[in-house]
């Protein structure tokens, strides 16, 4: 009797647990998951019938609280379907490659169809199976055995892409160069030239690639010449030949057909002259030309500030120039200070919202204070800086500086 009561008690507890678990599942389940449509959809899904599973759920779209969760479930089913199809497609491509390989080795294709079939096989390895070494091997075979293949330019391009994919940058650059140099009719010339200019520098293909780019610039039409010359400048700069880089950028700036290209060429020219060749005078001339020709170019405020810095840096290099009797001369330095101040004033007045405006106020203050000993103007510059930029990281330092020069 005791055992019987105990069994009843345990049975009741088990029933309560099942009810509780069922209730919890119902509480946490999405609205769509408790519908008969969802149950039928899951049955179809279990059989791999993805479209049928989606069809079971479609009647729930637009049905109140089931609508949103039905959309989610349909999305999940489509993901599973796509994954299954991709897996199946990959298996099919793999079998296709095996069959093509076997057939080709057994002599199943000959004549004009042979290079075309080899090309199709190589693309399967490259684009579908990502087996780049095998693709490279087949592309090379086409080039060696079928150099007159009508799509030989595409073969070189795909070969270069495959080599680039596995880090063979020098070989890729050389094959891109081959397209530019030997297949000017190809629709791949533009893309190949772009990749060549990016990859060749610093590799064994560098010199030939630069020579090919120079030939391209010389033969380019008006629309292409400026961009091609900028690319040539980039190649020279990357190889450390800054003089030739500057020449190429200068030509690009002179022949550019639109503002964007011209401004790009000028900026690159200025970078080389200023940062690499330390030709401050040349950089200043280029900057002044740029601002005169394109006063509304984006970032003009930054350029004006940079011009001020160039004159100030040139000033620094001239400070200790002496006369024959040993006296220090400051005349040229003073001229450069005035030029720098003019440009800094232009920044603060014409470009009040530029990123460099705060720096322009600081440079003005320092030049007035330390070079011209004009403390009234220095105070004005520092005070305006604090008024405009009270939370600047140098604000506290400038407040201290104002106290230091208070009595001057």
C-alpha positions as CSV (number, residue, x, y, z in Angstrom):
1,X,0.0,0.0,0.0
2,X,2.9,2.4,0.9
3,X,4.7,1.5,-2.3
4,X,1.5,2.2,-4.3
5,X,1.0,5.6,-2.7
6,X,4.7,6.4,-3.3
7,X,4.3,5.6,-7.0
8,X,1.2,7.8,-7.2
9,X,3.2,10.6,-5.6
10,X,6.1,10.3,-8.0
11,X,3.8,10.0,-11.0
12,X,2.0,13.2,-9.9
13,X,5.3,15.0,-9.6
14,X,6.4,13.8,-13.0
15,X,3.2,15.0,-14.6
16,X,3.5,18.4,-13.0
17,X,7.1,18.7,-14.3
18,X,5.9,17.8,-17.8
19,X,3.1,20.4,-17.6
20,X,5.6,23.0,-16.3
21,X,8.1,22.3,-19.0
22,X,5.4,22.5,-21.7
23,X,4.1,25.7,-20.2
24,X,7.6,27.2,-20.1
25,X,8.2,26.2,-23.8
26,X,4.9,27.8,-24.7
27,X,5.9,31.0,-22.8
28,X,9.3,31.3,-24.6
29,X,8.1,30.1,-28.0
30,X,7.6,32.7,-30.7
31,X,4.0,33.2,-31.7
32,X,4.5,31.4,-35.0
33,X,6.0,28.3,-33.4
34,X,2.7,27.2,-31.7
35,X,0.8,27.2,-35.0
36,X,-0.1,24.1,-37.0
37,X,1.5,25.9,-40.1
38,X,4.8,26.0,-38.3
39,X,4.6,22.3,-37.4
40,X,3.9,21.4,-41.0
41,X,6.7,23.6,-42.2
42,X,9.1,21.8,-39.9
43,X,8.0,18.5,-41.3
44,X,8.7,19.7,-44.9
45,X,12.0,21.1,-43.8
46,X,13.1,17.8,-42.3
47,X,12.5,16.2,-45.7
48,X,14.6,18.9,-47.5
49,X,11.5,20.5,-49.1
50,X,12.5,24.1,-48.5
51,X,10.0,25.7,-50.9
52,X,7.2,23.6,-49.5
53,X,8.2,24.6,-46.0
54,X,8.1,28.3,-46.9
55,X,4.7,27.8,-48.6
56,X,3.3,26.4,-45.3
57,X,4.4,29.6,-43.5
58,X,3.3,32.2,-46.1
59,X,-0.4,32.2,-44.9
60,X,0.8,33.6,-41.6
61,X,2.3,36.7,-43.2
62,X,0.0,39.6,-42.4
63,X,-1.7,37.7,-39.6
64,X,-1.3,39.9,-36.6
65,X,1.3,38.8,-34.1
66,X,2.4,35.8,-36.2
67,X,3.5,38.1,-39.1
68,X,7.0,39.2,-37.8
69,X,8.1,35.8,-36.4
70,X,6.8,34.1,-39.6
71,X,9.2,36.3,-41.6
72,X,12.1,35.3,-39.3
73,X,11.3,31.6,-39.8
74,X,11.1,32.0,-43.6
75,X,14.5,33.8,-43.5
76,X,16.0,30.9,-41.5
77,X,14.6,28.3,-44.0
78,X,16.1,30.2,-46.9
79,X,19.5,30.3,-45.3
80,X,19.4,26.6,-44.8
81,X,18.3,26.2,-48.5
82,X,21.1,28.4,-49.7
83,X,23.7,26.6,-47.7
84,X,22.5,23.2,-49.0
85,X,22.5,24.5,-52.6
86,X,26.0,25.9,-52.2
87,X,27.3,22.6,-50.8
88,X,25.6,20.8,-53.7
89,X,27.0,23.3,-56.2
90,X,30.5,22.9,-54.8
91,X,30.3,19.1,-55.1
92,X,29.1,19.5,-58.7
93,X,32.0,21.8,-59.6
94,X,34.4,19.4,-58.0
95,X,33.1,16.6,-60.0
96,X,33.1,18.7,-63.1
97,X,36.8,19.5,-62.6
98,X,37.6,15.9,-62.1
99,X,35.7,14.8,-65.2
100,X,37.2,17.6,-67.4
101,X,40.6,16.8,-66.2
102,X,40.2,13.1,-66.9
103,X,38.7,13.7,-70.3
104,X,41.5,16.2,-71.3
105,X,44.2,13.8,-70.2
106,X,42.6,11.0,-72.2
107,X,42.5,13.2,-75.3
108,X,38.8,13.9,-75.3
109,X,39.2,17.4,-76.7
110,X,41.4,18.6,-79.6
111,X,41.7,21.5,-82.0
112,X,40.4,25.0,-81.3
113,X,38.2,23.6,-78.5
114,X,41.2,22.5,-76.4
115,X,42.4,25.9,-75.2
116,X,38.8,27.0,-74.5
117,X,38.1,23.9,-72.5
118,X,41.4,24.3,-70.6
119,X,40.4,27.9,-69.8
120,X,36.9,26.8,-68.6
121,X,38.6,24.2,-66.3
122,X,41.1,26.7,-65.0
123,X,38.3,29.1,-64.1
124,X,36.5,26.4,-62.2
125,X,39.6,25.8,-60.1
126,X,40.2,29.6,-59.6
127,X,36.7,31.0,-59.1
128,X,34.7,28.0,-57.7
129,X,37.1,25.7,-55.9
130,X,39.7,28.3,-54.9
131,X,42.4,25.9,-55.9
132,X,44.8,28.6,-57.2
133,X,47.9,26.5,-57.7
134,X,46.0,24.2,-60.1
135,X,44.4,27.2,-61.9
136,X,47.9,28.7,-62.3
137,X,49.3,25.5,-63.7
138,X,46.5,25.3,-66.4
139,X,46.7,29.0,-67.3
140,X,50.4,28.6,-67.8
141,X,49.8,25.6,-70.0
142,X,47.5,27.6,-72.2
143,X,50.0,30.4,-72.6
144,X,52.8,28.0,-73.5
145,X,50.9,25.6,-75.8
146,X,48.2,27.9,-77.3
147,X,49.7,31.5,-77.5
148,X,47.4,32.3,-80.4
149,X,44.2,31.6,-78.3
150,X,41.8,34.4,-79.0
151,X,41.2,35.1,-75.3
152,X,44.9,35.0,-74.4
153,X,44.7,38.4,-72.7
154,X,42.0,37.0,-70.4
155,X,44.3,34.1,-69.6
156,X,47.1,36.4,-68.5
157,X,44.6,38.4,-66.4
158,X,43.2,35.3,-64.6
159,X,46.7,34.0,-64.2
160,X,47.7,37.3,-62.5
161,X,44.7,37.3,-60.3
162,X,45.4,33.7,-59.2
163,X,49.1,34.5,-58.5
164,X,48.0,37.6,-56.5
165,X,45.6,35.5,-54.4
166,X,48.5,33.3,-53.1
167,X,51.0,36.1,-52.6
168,X,53.0,35.8,-55.8
169,X,53.1,39.6,-56.2
170,X,56.1,39.9,-58.5
171,X,54.7,37.3,-60.9
172,X,51.3,38.8,-60.8
173,X,52.7,42.3,-61.5
174,X,54.7,41.0,-64.5
175,X,51.6,39.4,-66.0
176,X,49.5,42.5,-65.4
177,X,52.3,44.4,-67.2
178,X,52.2,42.0,-70.0
179,X,48.6,42.8,-70.7
180,X,49.3,46.6,-70.7
181,X,52.3,46.3,-72.9
182,X,51.2,43.7,-75.4
183,X,47.4,43.7,-75.5
184,X,46.3,47.3,-75.8
185,X,43.1,46.2,-77.4
186,X,42.1,44.2,-74.3
187,X,39.1,45.3,-72.1
188,X,41.3,44.3,-69.2
189,X,44.0,46.9,-69.8
190,X,42.6,49.5,-67.3
191,X,42.2,47.0,-64.5
192,X,45.6,45.3,-65.3
193,X,47.4,48.7,-65.3
194,X,45.9,49.7,-62.0
195,X,47.0,46.4,-60.4
196,X,50.5,46.7,-62.0
197,X,51.1,50.2,-60.6
198,X,50.1,49.0,-57.1
199,X,52.0,45.7,-57.0
200,X,55.2,46.2,-59.0
201,X,57.0,48.7,-56.8
202,X,59.5,47.0,-54.5
203,X,59.5,43.8,-56.6
204,X,61.7,42.5,-59.4
205,X,59.1,43.7,-61.9
206,X,59.4,47.3,-60.8
207,X,61.7,48.7,-63.5
208,X,59.9,47.1,-66.4
209,X,56.5,48.2,-64.9
210,X,57.7,51.8,-64.6
211,X,58.9,51.8,-68.1
212,X,55.6,50.3,-69.4
213,X,53.7,53.0,-67.4
214,X,55.9,55.7,-68.9
215,X,55.1,54.4,-72.4
216,X,51.4,54.4,-71.5
217,X,51.5,58.0,-70.3
218,X,53.2,59.1,-73.5
219,X,50.6,57.4,-75.7
220,X,47.5,58.2,-73.5
221,X,44.7,60.3,-74.8
222,X,43.7,63.5,-73.0
223,X,41.2,61.8,-70.8
224,X,43.6,59.2,-69.5
225,X,46.9,61.2,-69.4
226,X,46.5,63.0,-66.1
227,X,45.4,59.9,-64.1
228,X,48.2,57.8,-65.8
229,X,50.8,60.5,-64.9
230,X,49.6,60.5,-61.3
231,X,50.0,56.7,-61.2
232,X,53.5,57.0,-62.6
233,X,54.3,59.6,-60.0
234,X,53.1,57.2,-57.3
235,X,55.4,54.5,-58.7
236,X,58.4,56.7,-58.8
237,X,57.7,57.9,-55.2
238,X,57.2,54.4,-54.0
239,X,60.6,53.4,-55.5
240,X,62.3,56.4,-53.9
241,X,62.9,58.5,-57.1
242,X,61.2,61.6,-55.7
243,X,62.5,63.9,-58.5
244,X,60.8,61.9,-61.2
245,X,57.8,61.6,-59.0
246,X,57.6,65.4,-58.7
247,X,58.0,65.7,-62.5
248,X,55.1,63.3,-63.1
249,X,52.8,65.0,-60.6
250,X,53.6,68.4,-62.2
251,X,52.7,67.1,-65.6
252,X,49.5,65.6,-64.2
253,X,48.6,68.9,-62.6
254,X,49.2,70.8,-65.9
255,X,47.2,68.4,-68.1
256,X,44.3,67.6,-65.7
257,X,40.9,68.0,-67.2
258,X,38.9,68.4,-64.0
259,X,39.4,70.0,-60.6
260,X,39.6,66.7,-58.6
261,X,42.4,65.3,-60.7
262,X,44.3,68.6,-60.7
263,X,44.0,69.0,-56.9
264,X,45.1,65.4,-56.3
265,X,48.2,66.0,-58.5
266,X,49.0,69.2,-56.8
267,X,48.7,67.7,-53.3
268,X,51.0,64.8,-54.2
269,X,53.4,67.2,-55.8
270,X,53.5,69.3,-52.6
271,X,53.9,66.3,-50.4
272,X,57.0,65.2,-52.4
273,X,58.5,68.7,-52.5
274,X,57.9,69.5,-48.9
275,X,58.3,66.2,-47.0
276,X,60.7,64.3,-49.3
277,X,62.9,66.8,-51.1
278,X,62.7,69.6,-48.5
279,X,62.2,72.0,-51.4
280,X,60.2,74.5,-49.5
281,X,60.3,77.1,-52.2
282,X,59.0,74.7,-54.8
283,X,56.3,73.5,-52.4
284,X,55.3,77.0,-51.7
285,X,55.1,77.9,-55.4
286,X,52.9,74.8,-56.0
287,X,50.6,75.6,-53.1
288,X,50.2,79.1,-54.3
289,X,49.4,77.9,-57.8
290,X,46.8,75.4,-56.4
291,X,45.1,78.1,-54.3
292,X,45.0,80.6,-57.2
293,X,43.6,78.1,-59.7
294,X,41.2,76.2,-57.4
295,X,40.3,78.5,-54.4
296,X,37.2,76.5,-53.6
297,X,39.0,73.1,-53.5
298,X,38.1,70.9,-50.5
299,X,40.5,71.4,-47.7
300,X,41.8,74.8,-48.8
301,X,42.1,75.9,-45.2
302,X,44.5,73.1,-44.5
303,X,46.5,74.1,-47.6
304,X,46.8,77.7,-46.5
305,X,47.9,76.6,-43.1
306,X,50.5,74.3,-44.6
307,X,51.8,77.1,-46.7
308,X,52.3,79.2,-43.6
309,X,54.2,76.3,-42.0
310,X,56.4,76.0,-45.0
311,X,57.5,79.6,-44.8
312,X,58.0,79.2,-41.0
313,X,60.1,76.1,-41.5
314,X,62.1,77.9,-44.2
315,X,62.6,80.6,-41.7
316,X,64.0,78.2,-39.2
317,X,66.7,77.1,-41.6
318,X,67.7,80.7,-42.3
319,X,67.9,82.1,-38.7
320,X,71.6,81.7,-38.3
321,X,72.8,83.1,-41.6
322,X,75.6,85.5,-40.9
323,X,77.3,88.4,-42.7
324,X,81.1,88.5,-43.6
325,X,81.8,90.5,-40.4
326,X,80.0,87.9,-38.2
327,X,76.8,89.7,-37.6
328,X,73.6,87.7,-37.6
329,X,71.1,88.7,-40.3
330,X,67.4,88.3,-39.8
331,X,66.1,90.1,-42.8
332,X,65.0,87.0,-44.8
333,X,63.7,85.4,-41.6
334,X,61.5,88.4,-41.0
335,X,60.2,88.3,-44.5
336,X,59.2,84.7,-44.0
337,X,57.6,85.4,-40.6
338,X,55.4,88.0,-42.3
339,X,54.4,85.6,-45.1
340,X,53.7,82.9,-42.6
341,X,51.5,85.3,-40.5
342,X,49.6,86.4,-43.6
343,X,48.7,82.8,-44.3
344,X,47.8,82.0,-40.7
345,X,45.6,85.2,-40.7
346,X,44.0,83.9,-43.9
347,X,43.1,80.6,-42.1
348,X,41.6,82.2,-39.1
349,X,39.6,84.8,-41.0
350,X,38.5,82.8,-44.1
351,X,38.3,79.3,-42.7
352,X,37.1,79.6,-39.1
353,X,35.8,76.0,-39.0
354,X,38.8,74.3,-40.5
355,X,40.5,71.6,-38.5
356,X,43.7,73.7,-38.4
357,X,42.2,77.0,-37.3
358,X,43.2,76.4,-33.6
359,X,46.8,75.6,-34.7
360,X,46.8,78.8,-36.8
361,X,46.0,80.9,-33.8
362,X,48.7,79.2,-31.8
363,X,51.3,79.7,-34.5
364,X,50.3,83.4,-34.9
365,X,50.7,83.9,-31.1
366,X,54.1,82.2,-31.0
367,X,55.5,84.1,-34.0
368,X,54.3,87.5,-32.6
369,X,55.7,86.6,-29.2
370,X,59.1,84.9,-30.0
371,X,60.1,86.3,-33.4
372,X,58.6,89.8,-33.6
373,X,58.4,90.5,-29.9
374,X,55.0,92.0,-30.5
375,X,53.4,91.0,-27.2
376,X,50.1,92.9,-27.8
377,X,49.5,90.9,-31.0
378,X,50.6,87.8,-29.3
379,X,48.1,88.3,-26.5
380,X,45.3,89.0,-29.0
381,X,46.1,85.7,-30.8
382,X,46.2,83.7,-27.6
383,X,43.1,85.3,-26.2
384,X,41.1,84.7,-29.4
385,X,42.3,81.1,-29.3
386,X,41.0,80.7,-25.8
387,X,37.7,82.3,-26.7
388,X,37.2,80.1,-29.7
389,X,38.7,76.9,-28.2
390,X,38.3,77.0,-24.4
391,X,38.4,73.2,-24.1
392,X,41.4,72.7,-26.4
393,X,44.1,70.4,-25.0
394,X,46.6,73.3,-25.0
395,X,44.2,75.8,-23.4
396,X,45.7,75.5,-19.9
397,X,49.2,76.0,-21.3
398,X,48.1,79.1,-23.2
399,X,46.5,80.6,-20.0
400,X,49.9,80.1,-18.3
401,X,51.6,81.8,-21.2
402,X,49.3,84.8,-21.0
403,X,50.3,85.2,-17.4
404,X,54.0,85.0,-18.3
405,X,53.8,87.8,-20.9
406,X,51.4,89.9,-18.9
407,X,54.0,92.5,-18.0
408,X,55.5,92.9,-21.5
